[in-house]
Amino acid sequence: MDSHHRTERIAESLRVELEEILNYELSDPRITTVAVTEVQLSPCHKKAHIRLALGGTEAEQADCMQAIEKANGYVKTLVADRIDIFRLPDFYFDPDLDPSVRDKVASLLRRVKRGRPRG
């Protein structure tokens, strides 16, 4: 149980620091507002899959992902300076949801909300 709690603490620390770095400390103009929605650590803590919610059009999101991937090493260096762990995992950035799927989800949630009786 303690190992699971440690993994959750590390993932949350990574999420907070990554969101701060991606939004405020990178100077690439292609990077728009980014929300780090989830950090999933592998059981051995060697890989971190980071899900990002990106704003803008599909083209802007693709540019933003390219800029983040290009800055991966620099971001890892900044995180290593802030978080005191023995070995920092490798970062793998993934978009949270495809923009077309996100629009469909929002539409479906509105439809469900309208269909529910008011209590």
N, C-alpha and C positions, 0 to 999 in steps of 0.2 A: 504494500500500500504506500509506503514511504517513497518508493521509486516513482510511482504514478503521480504523487503529489509534487515531487521534484520536477518531473517532466512538465506538468501544468504550470509551475512557477517559471520555469525557463521559457516556455512557449509564450506566456503572458509578458514576460520581460522583453523578449524579442519583438513581440507585436508592438508594444509601446515605443520602444526605441526605433524600430523600423518606420513606424508611422511618422515619428518626429523627424527622422532623417530624410525620408522621401518627400515630405511636404515642405520642409523649411530649410534644409541644408544643401540640397543639390541645386546647382545653378543652371541645369539644362532646361531651356525653354520648352522643350517637348514634354516635360513632365508636368502634368496638370494636377489637380487635386486627387490625391490617392488615399483610400481608406484601406488599411490592412484589416481584413475581416477575420482571418484565421491563420494560425501558424500550427502546422502539424509536424511534430518531431518523430523521426523513426525511433524504434525501440533502442537502438544503439547510440542515438543522438548524433549520428554522422550526417544526416540529411534533414533539412527543414524545408517543407513545402509551404510556401507563403501565398495565400490567396489575396488578391487585390481587387477592390472595387474601384473602377476607373470612370471618370466622367468624360463627356464629350462624344463626338461621333466615332464611328468604327475606325476611320482612318486616324483620328487623334489618339484613340486608345492603342492602336497598333504602334504608332510612333512613340507613345509613352512607354509601352512595354519594351520596345527596342532600346530606348534611353535607359530604362531601369536595368535591363540585362547588361548593357554596356558598362554601367556604373557598379555592377555587382561586386567587384573586387574592392572598390573604394568604400562602398556601403559596408562590406564585411569588416574592413579595417576600422571604420568609425564605431561599429557595434562592438568590436573586440576591445576598444578603448573604454567602453562604458559598462560592459557586462563582464563580471569576473567569473568565468568558467574555464575549466582546464582546456577544453578543445571546442572551438566554435564550429557548429555544423556548416555544411555547404548549403547555400541558399538556392532554391529553385522557385522562381516567381511564376505564378499562374493567374490569369484573370479569373475573377470570381464567377461571373456568368457572362455568356455571350450577350451582346446588346439586344439582339432580337429575342432571345429567351427572356431576358430581364423585362422587356416591354410586355411580353406575353404573360409573365408571372404577375406583373402589376395589374394588367387587365383582368386576369382571372381572379385575383384577390378582390378587386373592386366588384366583380360580378358576384362573388360569394358573399361579400359584405352586404350588397343590396338584397340578396336572396334570403338573408337571415331575418327572422322576425325580431322586432324590437322588444326588449324585455323591460 
